Amino acid sequence: MKKIFLLLLVAAGIYVGYLARKEKPGAGPGAHNGKVAAQPVIAAVEAYRIAHNVYPEDLDDLRTENASIPSRIDGHEIGYSRHGAT
């Protein structure tokens, strides 16, 4: 019984150590690279808002004014949605 308890204790310690080292969402080099790559898209959305007093309905509206807006960044599709005027 003591061996099982000790084994469970060691396993729990290893698991807690794993969780402590695991990258948090929005942190780490991958997240940083994605945020840097998305900056031109974010800037274009803000420029559209300033010019039209409303955010674009979707990225296709944005692309009519700025054809260089990509649909993917680092192999991941860009997600965007407007909720009301925000």
N, CA, C and O atoms as a Maestro MAE file, in Angstrom:
{
 s_m_m2io_version
 :::
 2.0.0
}

f_m_ct {
 s_m_title
 :::
 protein
 m_atom[344] {
  # First column is atom index #
  i_m_mmod_type
  r_m_x_coord
  r_m_y_coord
  r_m_z_coord
  i_m_residue_number
  s_m_chain_name
  s_m_pdb_residue_name
  s_m_pdb_atom_name
  i_m_atomic_number
  :::
  1 25 0.824 -1.194 0.000 1 A "MET " " N  " 7
  2 3 0.000 0.000 0.000 1 A "MET " " CA " 6
  3 2 0.870 1.260 0.000 1 A "MET " " C  " 6
  4 15 0.560 2.236 -0.683 1 A "MET " " O  " 8
  5 25 1.952 1.229 0.766 2 A "LYS " " N  " 7
  6 3 2.855 2.381 0.820 2 A "LYS " " CA " 6
  7 2 3.509 2.616 -0.534 2 A "LYS " " C  " 6
  8 15 3.718 3.761 -0.936 2 A "LYS " " O  " 8
  9 25 3.834 1.528 -1.243 3 A "LYS " " N  " 7
  10 3 4.460 1.674 -2.555 3 A "LYS " " CA " 6
  11 2 3.500 2.318 -3.550 3 A "LYS " " C  " 6
  12 15 3.913 3.155 -4.353 3 A "LYS " " O  " 8
  13 25 2.246 1.943 -3.506 4 A "ILE " " N  " 7
  14 3 1.259 2.531 -4.411 4 A "ILE " " CA " 6
  15 2 1.091 4.013 -4.104 4 A "ILE " " C  " 6
  16 15 1.032 4.836 -5.017 4 A "ILE " " O  " 8
  17 25 1.012 4.357 -2.811 5 A "PHE " " N  " 7
  18 3 0.878 5.761 -2.417 5 A "PHE " " CA " 6
  19 2 2.091 6.560 -2.871 5 A "PHE " " C  " 6
  20 15 1.953 7.667 -3.390 5 A "PHE " " O  " 8
  21 25 3.284 5.994 -2.672 6 A "LEU " " N  " 7
  22 3 4.508 6.673 -3.077 6 A "LEU " " CA " 6
  23 2 4.545 6.840 -4.598 6 A "LEU " " C  " 6
  24 15 4.941 7.896 -5.092 6 A "LEU " " O  " 8
  25 25 4.144 5.825 -5.329 7 A "LEU " " N  " 7
  26 3 4.098 5.898 -6.791 7 A "LEU " " CA " 6
  27 2 3.114 6.977 -7.258 7 A "LEU " " C  " 6
  28 15 3.425 7.743 -8.170 7 A "LEU " " O  " 8
  29 25 1.948 7.039 -6.646 8 A "LEU " " N  " 7
  30 3 0.972 8.075 -6.993 8 A "LEU " " CA " 6
  31 2 1.493 9.468 -6.660 8 A "LEU " " C  " 6
  32 15 1.257 10.416 -7.408 8 A "LEU " " O  " 8
  33 25 2.186 9.589 -5.563 9 A "LEU " " N  " 7
  34 3 2.753 10.867 -5.166 9 A "LEU " " CA " 6
  35 2 3.811 11.333 -6.166 9 A "LEU " " C  " 6
  36 15 3.845 12.505 -6.542 9 A "LEU " " O  " 8
  37 25 4.670 10.414 -6.589 10 A "VAL " " N  " 7
  38 3 5.699 10.739 -7.578 10 A "VAL " " CA " 6
  39 2 5.043 11.107 -8.914 10 A "VAL " " C  " 6
  40 15 5.449 12.074 -9.557 10 A "VAL " " O  " 8
  41 25 4.039 10.344 -9.329 11 A "ALA " " N  " 7
  42 3 3.341 10.625 -10.587 11 A "ALA " " CA " 6
  43 2 2.670 11.998 -10.523 11 A "ALA " " C  " 6
  44 15 2.707 12.746 -11.501 11 A "ALA " " O  " 8
  45 25 2.070 12.333 -9.407 12 A "ALA " " N  " 7
  46 3 1.433 13.641 -9.257 12 A "ALA " " CA " 6
  47 2 2.478 14.750 -9.336 12 A "ALA " " C  " 6
  48 15 2.222 15.790 -9.943 12 A "ALA " " O  " 8
  49 25 3.637 14.549 -8.740 13 A "GLY " " N  " 7
  50 3 4.708 15.540 -8.800 13 A "GLY " " CA " 6
  51 2 5.203 15.752 -10.221 13 A "GLY " " C  " 6
  52 15 5.452 16.883 -10.637 13 A "GLY " " O  " 8
  53 25 5.344 14.676 -10.956 14 A "ILE " " N  " 7
  54 3 5.778 14.779 -12.357 14 A "ILE " " CA " 6
  55 2 4.735 15.530 -13.177 14 A "ILE " " C  " 6
  56 15 5.084 16.371 -14.006 14 A "ILE " " O  " 8
  57 25 3.462 15.231 -12.949 15 A "TYR " " N  " 7
  58 3 2.391 15.899 -13.682 15 A "TYR " " CA " 6
  59 2 2.353 17.398 -13.362 15 A "TYR " " C  " 6
  60 15 2.184 18.217 -14.266 15 A "TYR " " O  " 8
  61 25 2.505 17.756 -12.108 16 A "VAL " " N  " 7
  62 3 2.515 19.172 -11.724 16 A "VAL " " CA " 6
  63 2 3.712 19.872 -12.361 16 A "VAL " " C  " 6
  64 15 3.589 21.009 -12.816 16 A "VAL " " O  " 8
  65 25 4.859 19.213 -12.400 17 A "GLY " " N  " 7
  66 3 6.031 19.782 -13.066 17 A "GLY " " CA " 6
  67 2 5.798 19.987 -14.545 17 A "GLY " " C  " 6
  68 15 6.226 20.991 -15.114 17 A "GLY " " O  " 8
  69 25 5.126 19.044 -15.168 18 A "TYR " " N  " 7
  70 3 4.786 19.170 -16.588 18 A "TYR " " CA " 6
  71 2 3.877 20.372 -16.819 18 A "TYR " " C  " 6
  72 15 4.103 21.153 -17.744 18 A "TYR " " O  " 8
  73 25 2.862 20.522 -15.994 19 A "LEU " " N  " 7
  74 3 1.936 21.647 -16.157 19 A "LEU " " CA " 6
  75 2 2.631 22.983 -15.939 19 A "LEU " " C  " 6
  76 15 2.293 23.971 -16.589 19 A "LEU " " O  " 8
  77 25 3.591 23.020 -15.037 20 A "ALA " " N  " 7
  78 3 4.296 24.273 -14.764 20 A "ALA " " CA " 6
  79 2 5.149 24.690 -15.963 20 A "ALA " " C  " 6
  80 15 5.333 25.884 -16.196 20 A "ALA " " O  " 8
  81 25 5.670 23.735 -16.720 21 A "ARG " " N  " 7
  82 3 6.524 24.045 -17.868 21 A "ARG " " CA " 6
  83 2 5.752 24.219 -19.165 21 A "ARG " " C  " 6
  84 15 6.282 24.771 -20.129 21 A "ARG " " O  " 8
  85 25 4.528 23.764 -19.202 22 A "LYS " " N  " 7
  86 3 3.715 23.824 -20.415 22 A "LYS " " CA " 6
  87 2 3.434 25.289 -20.766 22 A "LYS " " C  " 6
  88 15 3.124 26.096 -19.890 22 A "LYS " " O  " 8
  89 25 3.547 25.624 -22.063 23 A "GLU " " N  " 7
  90 3 3.273 26.986 -22.513 23 A "GLU " " CA " 6
  91 2 1.817 27.339 -22.271 23 A "GLU " " C  " 6
  92 15 0.915 26.550 -22.551 23 A "GLU " " O  " 8
  93 25 1.608 28.509 -21.757 24 A "LYS " " N  " 7
  94 3 0.256 29.010 -21.540 24 A "LYS " " CA " 6
  95 2 -0.285 29.537 -22.870 24 A "LYS " " C  " 6
  96 15 0.499 29.983 -23.707 24 A "LYS " " O  " 8
  97 25 -1.608 29.497 -23.090 25 A "PRO " " N  " 7
  98 3 -2.177 30.063 -24.308 25 A "PRO " " CA " 6
  99 2 -1.812 31.538 -24.428 25 A "PRO " " C  " 6
  100 15 -1.912 32.293 -23.461 25 A "PRO " " O  " 8
  101 25 -1.391 31.935 -25.616 26 A "GLY " " N  " 7
  102 3 -1.019 33.328 -25.845 26 A "GLY " " CA " 6
  103 2 0.379 33.671 -25.379 26 A "GLY " " C  " 6
  104 15 0.772 34.838 -25.406 26 A "GLY " " O  " 8
  105 25 1.143 32.667 -24.949 27 A "ALA " " N  " 7
  106 3 2.509 32.896 -24.486 27 A "ALA " " CA " 6
  107 2 3.460 32.035 -25.305 27 A "ALA " " C  " 6
  108 15 3.045 31.061 -25.934 27 A "ALA " " O  " 8
  109 25 4.714 32.391 -25.294 28 A "GLY " " N  " 7
  110 3 5.731 31.598 -25.978 28 A "GLY " " CA " 6
  111 2 6.061 32.153 -27.350 28 A "GLY " " C  " 6
  112 15 5.423 33.091 -27.827 28 A "GLY " " O  " 8
  113 25 7.065 31.562 -27.976 29 A "PRO " " N  " 7
  114 3 7.543 32.090 -29.261 29 A "PRO " " CA " 6
  115 2 6.512 31.994 -30.386 29 A "PRO " " C  " 6
  116 15 6.441 32.886 -31.232 29 A "PRO " " O  " 8
  117 25 5.720 30.936 -30.406 30 A "GLY " " N  " 7
  118 3 4.709 30.801 -31.460 30 A "GLY " " CA " 6
  119 2 3.659 31.895 -31.369 30 A "GLY " " C  " 6
  120 15 3.268 32.474 -32.382 30 A "GLY " " O  " 8
  121 25 3.206 32.177 -30.162 31 A "ALA " " N  " 7
  122 3 2.212 33.239 -29.966 31 A "ALA " " CA " 6
  123 2 2.808 34.592 -30.323 31 A "ALA " " C  " 6
  124 15 2.151 35.419 -30.955 31 A "ALA " " O  " 8
  125 25 4.036 34.814 -29.924 32 A "HIS " " N  " 7
  126 3 4.693 36.089 -30.228 32 A "HIS " " CA " 6
  127 2 4.801 36.288 -31.739 32 A "HIS " " C  " 6
  128 15 4.491 37.364 -32.250 32 A "HIS " " O  " 8
  129 25 5.240 35.251 -32.449 33 A "ASN " " N  " 7
  130 3 5.378 35.342 -33.911 33 A "ASN " " CA " 6
  131 2 4.028 35.602 -34.572 33 A "ASN " " C  " 6
  132 15 3.944 36.371 -35.529 33 A "ASN " " O  " 8
  133 25 2.976 34.969 -34.068 34 A "GLY " " N  " 7
  134 3 1.643 35.185 -34.617 34 A "GLY " " CA " 6
  135 2 1.163 36.608 -34.395 34 A "GLY " " C  " 6
  136 15 0.567 37.213 -35.287 34 A "GLY " " O  " 8
  137 25 1.421 37.148 -33.200 35 A "LYS " " N  " 7
  138 3 1.017 38.527 -32.909 35 A "LYS " " CA " 6
  139 2 1.762 39.511 -33.802 35 A "LYS " " C  " 6
  140 15 1.173 40.474 -34.292 35 A "LYS " " O  " 8
  141 25 3.046 39.276 -34.016 36 A "VAL " " N  " 7
  142 3 3.830 40.155 -34.888 36 A "VAL " " CA " 6
  143 2 3.306 40.064 -36.323 36 A "VAL " " C  " 6
  144 15 3.145 41.088 -36.988 36 A "VAL " " O  " 8
  145 25 3.040 38.854 -36.799 37 A "ALA " " N  " 7
  146 3 2.557 38.660 -38.172 37 A "ALA " " CA " 6
  147 2 1.166 39.264 -38.365 37 A "ALA " " C  " 6
  148 15 0.830 39.677 -39.474 37 A "ALA " " O  " 8
  149 25 0.354 39.322 -37.310 38 A "ALA " " N  " 7
  150 3 -1.011 39.843 -37.421 38 A "ALA " " CA " 6
  151 2 -1.084 41.364 -37.344 38 A "ALA " " C  " 6
  152 15 -2.132 41.939 -37.640 38 A "ALA " " O  " 8
  153 25 -0.012 42.021 -36.958 39 A "GLN " " N  " 7
  154 3 -0.053 43.478 -36.798 39 A "GLN " " CA " 6
  155 2 -0.502 44.230 -38.054 39 A "GLN " " C  " 6
  156 15 -1.292 45.166 -37.929 39 A "GLN " " O  " 8
  157 25 -0.042 43.870 -39.254 40 A "PRO " " N  " 7
  158 3 -0.541 44.585 -40.447 40 A "PRO " " CA " 6
  159 2 -2.053 44.438 -40.641 40 A "PRO " " C  " 6
  160 15 -2.709 45.376 -41.093 40 A "PRO " " O  " 8
  161 25 -2.606 43.282 -40.306 41 A "VAL " " N  " 7
  162 3 -4.046 43.064 -40.425 41 A "VAL " " CA " 6
  163 2 -4.777 43.930 -39.395 41 A "VAL " " C  " 6
  164 15 -5.776 44.573 -39.715 41 A "VAL " " O  " 8
  165 25 -4.277 43.940 -38.173 42 A "ILE " " N  " 7
  166 3 -4.886 44.750 -37.114 42 A "ILE " " CA " 6
  167 2 -4.840 46.227 -37.488 42 A "ILE " " C  " 6
  168 15 -5.821 46.947 -37.302 42 A "ILE " " O  " 8
  169 25 -3.712 46.679 -38.012 43 A "ALA " " N  " 7
  170 3 -3.578 48.082 -38.422 43 A "ALA " " CA " 6
  171 2 -4.551 48.410 -39.556 43 A "ALA " " C  " 6
  172 15 -5.128 49.497 -39.576 43 A "ALA " " O  " 8
  173 25 -4.739 47.487 -40.497 44 A "ALA " " N  " 7
  174 3 -5.659 47.717 -41.612 44 A "ALA " " CA " 6
  175 2 -7.109 47.785 -41.123 44 A "ALA " " C  " 6
  176 15 -7.897 48.587 -41.625 44 A "ALA " " O  " 8
  177 25 -7.463 46.945 -40.144 45 A "VAL " " N  " 7
  178 3 -8.812 46.986 -39.572 45 A "VAL " " CA " 6
  179 2 -9.051 48.337 -38.901 45 A "VAL " " C  " 6
  180 15 -10.112 48.938 -39.067 45 A "VAL " " O  " 8
  181 25 -8.077 48.804 -38.155 46 A "GLU " " N  " 7
  182 3 -8.211 50.106 -37.489 46 A "GLU " " CA " 6
  183 2 -8.275 51.253 -38.499 46 A "GLU " " C  " 6
  184 15 -9.044 52.196 -38.312 46 A "GLU " " O  " 8
  185 25 -7.481 51.182 -39.559 47 A "ALA " " N  " 7
  186 3 -7.515 52.219 -40.592 47 A "ALA " " CA " 6
  187 2 -8.887 52.243 -41.266 47 A "ALA " " C  " 6
  188 15 -9.408 53.317 -41.564 47 A "ALA " " O  " 8
  189 25 -9.466 51.089 -41.506 48 A "TYR " " N  " 7
  190 3 -10.806 51.000 -42.087 48 A "TYR " " CA " 6
  191 2 -11.825 51.653 -41.160 48 A "TYR " " C  " 6
  192 15 -12.692 52.404 -41.606 48 A "TYR " " O  " 8
  193 25 -11.712 51.357 -39.860 49 A "ARG " " N  " 7
  194 3 -12.636 51.932 -38.880 49 A "ARG " " CA " 6
  195 2 -12.546 53.460 -38.864 49 A "ARG " " C  " 6
  196 15 -13.562 54.153 -38.806 49 A "ARG " " O  " 8
  197 25 -11.336 53.963 -38.916 50 A "ILE " " N  " 7
  198 3 -11.146 55.413 -38.918 50 A "ILE " " CA " 6
  199 2 -11.737 56.035 -40.187 50 A "ILE " " C  " 6
  200 15 -12.360 57.094 -40.124 50 A "ILE " " O  " 8
  201 25 -11.547 55.392 -41.322 51 A "ALA " " N  " 7
  202 3 -12.032 55.930 -42.601 51 A "ALA " " CA " 6
  203 2 -13.552 55.845 -42.747 51 A "ALA " " C  " 6
  204 15 -14.167 56.705 -43.377 51 A "ALA " " O  " 8
  205 25 -14.164 54.789 -42.152 52 A "HIS " " N  " 7
  206 3 -15.598 54.539 -42.378 52 A "HIS " " CA " 6
  207 2 -16.452 54.669 -41.114 52 A "HIS " " C  " 6
  208 15 -17.670 54.499 -41.175 52 A "HIS " " O  " 8
  209 25 -15.840 54.964 -39.994 53 A "ASN " " N  " 7
  210 3 -16.546 55.055 -38.700 53 A "ASN " " CA " 6
  211 2 -17.237 53.763 -38.294 53 A "ASN " " C  " 6
  212 15 -18.158 53.781 -37.477 53 A "ASN " " O  " 8
  213 25 -16.808 52.657 -38.850 54 A "VAL " " N  " 7
  214 3 -17.326 51.346 -38.489 54 A "VAL " " CA " 6
  215 2 -16.270 50.310 -38.868 54 A "VAL " " C  " 6
  216 15 -15.506 50.503 -39.815 54 A "VAL " " O  " 8
  217 25 -16.238 49.223 -38.127 55 A "TYR " " N  " 7
  218 3 -15.303 48.149 -38.481 55 A "TYR " " CA " 6
  219 2 -15.826 47.417 -39.713 55 A "TYR " " C  " 6
  220 15 -17.034 47.406 -39.951 55 A "TYR " " O  " 8
  221 25 -14.939 46.806 -40.503 56 A "PRO " " N  " 7
  222 3 -15.414 46.066 -41.687 56 A "PRO " " CA " 6
  223 2 -16.296 44.891 -41.271 56 A "PRO " " C  " 6
  224 15 -16.113 44.300 -40.207 56 A "PRO " " O  " 8
  225 25 -17.245 44.572 -42.125 57 A "GLU " " N  " 7
  226 3 -18.139 43.439 -41.861 57 A "GLU " " CA " 6
  227 2 -17.348 42.134 -41.800 57 A "GLU " " C  " 6
  228 15 -17.560 41.296 -40.923 57 A "GLU " " O  " 8
  229 25 -16.431 41.987 -42.755 58 A "ASP " " N  " 7
  230 3 -15.561 40.813 -42.773 58 A "ASP " " CA " 6
  231 2 -14.253 41.206 -43.463 58 A "ASP " " C  " 6
  232 15 -14.103 42.338 -43.924 58 A "ASP " " O  " 8
  233 25 -13.320 40.277 -43.529 59 A "LEU " " N  " 7
  234 3 -12.021 40.605 -44.114 59 A "LEU " " CA " 6
  235 2 -12.102 40.844 -45.619 59 A "LEU " " C  " 6
  236 15 -11.224 41.498 -46.181 59 A "LEU " " O  " 8
  237 25 -13.134 40.329 -46.281 60 A "ASP " " N  " 7
  238 3 -13.296 40.615 -47.710 60 A "ASP " " CA " 6
  239 2 -13.563 42.099 -47.932 60 A "ASP " " C  " 6
  240 15 -13.071 42.677 -48.901 60 A "ASP " " O  " 8
  241 25 -14.341 42.725 -47.039 61 A "ASP " " N  " 7
  242 3 -14.550 44.178 -47.134 61 A "ASP " " CA " 6
  243 2 -13.219 44.906 -46.998 61 A "ASP " " C  " 6
  244 15 -12.961 45.890 -47.692 61 A "ASP " " O  " 8
  245 25 -12.398 44.421 -46.117 62 A "LEU " " N  " 7
  246 3 -11.093 45.034 -45.894 62 A "LEU " " CA " 6
  247 2 -10.198 44.853 -47.119 62 A "LEU " " C  " 6
  248 15 -9.444 45.757 -47.480 62 A "LEU " " O  " 8
  249 25 -10.281 43.699 -47.748 63 A "ARG " " N  " 7
  250 3 -9.437 43.416 -48.916 63 A "ARG " " CA " 6
  251 2 -9.818 44.254 -50.130 63 A "ARG " " C  " 6
  252 15 -8.998 44.425 -51.032 63 A "ARG " " O  " 8
  253 25 -11.044 44.783 -50.178 64 A "THR " " N  " 7
  254 3 -11.414 45.642 -51.307 64 A "THR " " CA " 6
  255 2 -10.598 46.922 -51.296 64 A "THR " " C  " 6
  256 15 -10.371 47.529 -52.343 64 A "THR " " O  " 8
  257 25 -10.157 47.335 -50.112 65 A "GLU " " N  " 7
  258 3 -9.332 48.540 -49.989 65 A "GLU " " CA " 6
  259 2 -7.850 48.222 -49.862 65 A "GLU " " C  " 6
  260 15 -7.001 49.064 -50.155 65 A "GLU " " O  " 8
  261 25 -7.544 47.012 -49.426 66 A "ASN " " N  " 7
  262 3 -6.150 46.646 -49.194 66 A "ASN " " CA " 6
  263 2 -5.959 45.188 -49.622 66 A "ASN " " C  " 6
  264 15 -6.156 44.271 -48.825 66 A "ASN " " O  " 8
  265 25 -5.582 44.985 -50.866 67 A "ALA " " N  " 7
  266 3 -5.470 43.635 -51.430 67 A "ALA " " CA " 6
  267 2 -4.363 42.812 -50.788 67 A "ALA " " C  " 6
  268 15 -4.313 41.596 -50.979 67 A "ALA " " O  " 8
  269 25 -3.481 43.447 -50.036 68 A "SER " " N  " 7
  270 3 -2.365 42.710 -49.449 68 A "SER " " CA " 6
  271 2 -2.732 41.994 -48.144 68 A "SER " " C  " 6
  272 15 -1.879 41.341 -47.543 68 A "SER " " O  " 8
  273 25 -3.984 42.108 -47.700 69 A "ILE " " N  " 7
  274 3 -4.398 41.444 -46.465 69 A "ILE " " CA " 6
  275 2 -4.439 39.933 -46.720 69 A "ILE " " C  " 6
  276 15 -5.189 39.469 -47.580 69 A "ILE " " O  " 8
  277 25 -3.643 39.174 -45.982 70 A "PRO " " N  " 7
  278 3 -3.618 37.723 -46.218 70 A "PRO " " CA " 6
  279 2 -4.843 37.037 -45.624 70 A "PRO " " C  " 6
  280 15 -5.523 37.593 -44.762 70 A "PRO " " O  " 8
  281 25 -5.112 35.838 -46.091 71 A "SER " " N  " 7
  282 3 -6.198 35.049 -45.506 71 A "SER " " CA " 6
  283 2 -5.647 34.062 -44.463 71 A "SER " " C  " 6
  284 15 -6.389 33.521 -43.643 71 A "SER " " O  " 8
  285 25 -4.322 33.845 -44.521 72 A "ARG " " N  " 7
  286 3 -3.673 32.926 -43.572 72 A "ARG " " CA " 6
  287 2 -2.371 33.547 -43.075 72 A "ARG " " C  " 6
  288 15 -1.707 34.295 -43.793 72 A "ARG " " O  " 8
  289 25 -2.024 33.224 -41.845 73 A "ILE " " N  " 7
  290 3 -0.745 33.618 -41.260 73 A "ILE " " CA " 6
  291 2 -0.101 32.357 -40.699 73 A "ILE " " C  " 6
  292 15 -0.697 31.662 -39.876 73 A "ILE " " O  " 8
  293 25 1.105 32.067 -41.142 74 A "ASP " " N  " 7
  294 3 1.840 30.875 -40.687 74 A "ASP " " CA " 6
  295 2 1.000 29.603 -40.798 74 A "ASP " " C  " 6
  296 15 1.054 28.733 -39.929 74 A "ASP " " O  " 8
  297 25 0.218 29.508 -41.887 75 A "GLY " " N  " 7
  298 3 -0.579 28.311 -42.121 75 A "GLY " " CA " 6
  299 2 -1.905 28.288 -41.380 75 A "GLY " " C  " 6
  300 15 -2.668 27.332 -41.520 75 A "GLY " " O  " 8
  301 25 -2.197 29.317 -40.597 76 A "HIS " " N  " 7
  302 3 -3.453 29.368 -39.838 76 A "HIS " " CA " 6
  303 2 -4.364 30.425 -40.444 76 A "HIS " " C  " 6
  304 15 -3.942 31.551 -40.707 76 A "HIS " " O  " 8
  305 25 -5.623 30.047 -40.663 77 A "GLU " " N  " 7
  306 3 -6.592 30.982 -41.220 77 A "GLU " " CA " 6
  307 2 -6.847 32.114 -40.218 77 A "GLU " " C  " 6
  308 15 -6.944 31.884 -39.013 77 A "GLU " " O  " 8
  309 25 -6.953 33.323 -40.736 78 A "ILE " " N  " 7
  310 3 -7.232 34.476 -39.888 78 A "ILE " " CA " 6
  311 2 -8.724 34.493 -39.587 78 A "ILE " " C  " 6
  312 15 -9.551 34.452 -40.498 78 A "ILE " " O  " 8
  313 25 -9.055 34.553 -38.330 79 A "GLY " " N  " 7
  314 3 -10.453 34.648 -37.906 79 A "GLY " " CA " 6
  315 2 -10.800 36.087 -37.580 79 A "GLY " " C  " 6
  316 15 -10.038 36.776 -36.903 79 A "GLY " " O  " 8
  317 25 -11.940 36.538 -38.055 80 A "TYR " " N  " 7
  318 3 -12.382 37.902 -37.777 80 A "TYR " " CA " 6
  319 2 -13.900 37.922 -37.839 80 A "TYR " " C  " 6
  320 15 -14.496 37.336 -38.743 80 A "TYR " " O  " 8
  321 25 -14.518 38.582 -36.895 81 A "SER " " N  " 7
  322 3 -15.956 38.809 -36.969 81 A "SER " " CA " 6
  323 2 -16.282 40.118 -36.276 81 A "SER " " C  " 6
  324 15 -15.646 40.502 -35.294 81 A "SER " " O  " 8
  325 25 -17.274 40.784 -36.803 82 A "ARG " " N  " 7
  326 3 -17.730 42.035 -36.217 82 A "ARG " " CA " 6
  327 2 -19.032 41.767 -35.500 82 A "ARG " " C  " 6
  328 15 -19.920 41.101 -36.033 82 A "ARG " " O  " 8
  329 25 -19.143 42.279 -34.304 83 A "HIS " " N  " 7
  330 3 -20.366 42.120 -33.505 83 A "HIS " " CA " 6
  331 2 -20.950 43.515 -33.292 83 A "HIS " " C  " 6
  332 15 -20.462 44.288 -32.468 83 A "HIS " " O  " 8
  333 25 -21.992 43.816 -34.042 84 A "GLY " " N  " 7
  334 3 -22.566 45.158 -33.980 84 A "GLY " " CA " 6
  335 2 -21.568 46.147 -34.571 84 A "GLY " " C  " 6
  336 15 -20.998 45.915 -35.637 84 A "GLY " " O  " 8
  337 25 -21.370 47.241 -33.865 85 A "ALA " " N  " 7
  338 3 -20.434 48.266 -34.347 85 A "ALA " " CA " 6
  339 2 -19.041 48.054 -33.779 85 A "ALA " " C  " 6
  340 15 -18.136 48.841 -34.058 85 A "ALA " " O  " 8
  341 25 -18.854 47.012 -32.990 86 A "THR " " N  " 7
  342 3 -17.551 46.812 -32.344 86 A "THR " " CA " 6
  343 2 -16.800 45.639 -32.928 86 A "THR " " C  " 6
  344 15 -15.688 45.340 -32.493 86 A "THR " " O  " 8
  :::
 }
 m_bond[343] {
  # First column is bond index #
  i_m_from
  i_m_to
  i_m_order
  :::
  1 1 2 1
  2 2 3 1
  3 3 4 2
  4 3 5 1
  5 5 6 1
  6 6 7 1
  7 7 8 2
  8 7 9 1
  9 9 10 1
  10 10 11 1
  11 11 12 2
  12 11 13 1
  13 13 14 1
  14 14 15 1
  15 15 16 2
  16 15 17 1
  17 17 18 1
  18 18 19 1
  19 19 20 2
  20 19 21 1
  21 21 22 1
  22 22 23 1
  23 23 24 2
  24 23 25 1
  25 25 26 1
  26 26 27 1
  27 27 28 2
  28 27 29 1
  29 29 30 1
  30 30 31 1
  31 31 32 2
  32 31 33 1
  33 33 34 1
  34 34 35 1
  35 35 36 2
  36 35 37 1
  37 37 38 1
  38 38 39 1
  39 39 40 2
  40 39 41 1
  41 41 42 1
  42 42 43 1
  43 43 44 2
  44 43 45 1
  45 45 46 1
  46 46 47 1
  47 47 48 2
  48 47 49 1
  49 49 50 1
  50 50 51 1
  51 51 52 2
  52 51 53 1
  53 53 54 1
  54 54 55 1
  55 55 56 2
  56 55 57 1
  57 57 58 1
  58 58 59 1
  59 59 60 2
  60 59 61 1
  61 61 62 1
  62 62 63 1
  63 63 64 2
  64 63 65 1
  65 65 66 1
  66 66 67 1
  67 67 68 2
  68 67 69 1
  69 69 70 1
  70 70 71 1
  71 71 72 2
  72 71 73 1
  73 73 74 1
  74 74 75 1
  75 75 76 2
  76 75 77 1
  77 77 78 1
  78 78 79 1
  79 79 80 2
  80 79 81 1
  81 81 82 1
  82 82 83 1
  83 83 84 2
  84 83 85 1
  85 85 86 1
  86 86 87 1
  87 87 88 2
  88 87 89 1
  89 89 90 1
  90 90 91 1
  91 91 92 2
  92 91 93 1
  93 93 94 1
  94 94 95 1
  95 95 96 2
  96 95 97 1
  97 97 98 1
  98 98 99 1
  99 99 100 2
  100 99 101 1
  101 101 102 1
  102 102 103 1
  103 103 104 2
  104 103 105 1
  105 105 106 1
  106 106 107 1
  107 107 108 2
  108 107 109 1
  109 109 110 1
  110 110 111 1
  111 111 112 2
  112 111 113 1
  113 113 114 1
  114 114 115 1
  115 115 116 2
  116 115 117 1
  117 117 118 1
  118 118 119 1
  119 119 120 2
  120 119 121 1
  121 121 122 1
  122 122 123 1
  123 123 124 2
  124 123 125 1
  125 125 126 1
  126 126 127 1
  127 127 128 2
  128 127 129 1
  129 129 130 1
  130 130 131 1
  131 131 132 2
  132 131 133 1
  133 133 134 1
  134 134 135 1
  135 135 136 2
  136 135 137 1
  137 137 138 1
  138 138 139 1
  139 139 140 2
  140 139 141 1
  141 141 142 1
  142 142 143 1
  143 143 144 2
  144 143 145 1
  145 145 146 1
  146 146 147 1
  147 147 148 2
  148 147 149 1
  149 149 150 1
  150 150 151 1
  151 151 152 2
  152 151 153 1
  153 153 154 1
  154 154 155 1
  155 155 156 2
  156 155 157 1
  157 157 158 1
  158 158 159 1
  159 159 160 2
  160 159 161 1
  161 161 162 1
  162 162 163 1
  163 163 164 2
  164 163 165 1
  165 165 166 1
  166 166 167 1
  167 167 168 2
  168 167 169 1
  169 169 170 1
  170 170 171 1
  171 171 172 2
  172 171 173 1
  173 173 174 1
  174 174 175 1
  175 175 176 2
  176 175 177 1
  177 177 178 1
  178 178 179 1
  179 179 180 2
  180 179 181 1
  181 181 182 1
  182 182 183 1
  183 183 184 2
  184 183 185 1
  185 185 186 1
  186 186 187 1
  187 187 188 2
  188 187 189 1
  189 189 190 1
  190 190 191 1
  191 191 192 2
  192 191 193 1
  193 193 194 1
  194 194 195 1
  195 195 196 2
  196 195 197 1
  197 197 198 1
  198 198 199 1
  199 199 200 2
  200 199 201 1
  201 201 202 1
  202 202 203 1
  203 203 204 2
  204 203 205 1
  205 205 206 1
  206 206 207 1
  207 207 208 2
  208 207 209 1
  209 209 210 1
  210 210 211 1
  211 211 212 2
  212 211 213 1
  213 213 214 1
  214 214 215 1
  215 215 216 2
  216 215 217 1
  217 217 218 1
  218 218 219 1
  219 219 220 2
  220 219 221 1
  221 221 222 1
  222 222 223 1
  223 223 224 2
  224 223 225 1
  225 225 226 1
  226 226 227 1
  227 227 228 2
  228 227 229 1
  229 229 230 1
  230 230 231 1
  231 231 232 2
  232 231 233 1
  233 233 234 1
  234 234 235 1
  235 235 236 2
  236 235 237 1
  237 237 238 1
  238 238 239 1
  239 239 240 2
  240 239 241 1
  241 241 242 1
  242 242 243 1
  243 243 244 2
  244 243 245 1
  245 245 246 1
  246 246 247 1
  247 247 248 2
  248 247 249 1
  249 249 250 1
  250 250 251 1
  251 251 252 2
  252 251 253 1
  253 253 254 1
  254 254 255 1
  255 255 256 2
  256 255 257 1
  257 257 258 1
  258 258 259 1
  259 259 260 2
  260 259 261 1
  261 261 262 1
  262 262 263 1
  263 263 264 2
  264 263 265 1
  265 265 266 1
  266 266 267 1
  267 267 268 2
  268 267 269 1
  269 269 270 1
  270 270 271 1
  271 271 272 2
  272 271 273 1
  273 273 274 1
  274 274 275 1
  275 275 276 2
  276 275 277 1
  277 277 278 1
  278 278 279 1
  279 279 280 2
  280 279 281 1
  281 281 282 1
  282 282 283 1
  283 283 284 2
  284 283 285 1
  285 285 286 1
  286 286 287 1
  287 287 288 2
  288 287 289 1
  289 289 290 1
  290 290 291 1
  291 291 292 2
  292 291 293 1
  293 293 294 1
  294 294 295 1
  295 295 296 2
  296 295 297 1
  297 297 298 1
  298 298 299 1
  299 299 300 2
  300 299 301 1
  301 301 302 1
  302 302 303 1
  303 303 304 2
  304 303 305 1
  305 305 306 1
  306 306 307 1
  307 307 308 2
  308 307 309 1
  309 309 310 1
  310 310 311 1
  311 311 312 2
  312 311 313 1
  313 313 314 1
  314 314 315 1
  315 315 316 2
  316 315 317 1
  317 317 318 1
  318 318 319 1
  319 319 320 2
  320 319 321 1
  321 321 322 1
  322 322 323 1
  323 323 324 2
  324 323 325 1
  325 325 326 1
  326 326 327 1
  327 327 328 2
  328 327 329 1
  329 329 330 1
  330 330 331 1
  331 331 332 2
  332 331 333 1
  333 333 334 1
  334 334 335 1
  335 335 336 2
  336 335 337 1
  337 337 338 1
  338 338 339 1
  339 339 340 2
  340 339 341 1
  341 341 342 1
  342 342 343 1
  343 343 344 2
  :::
 }
}
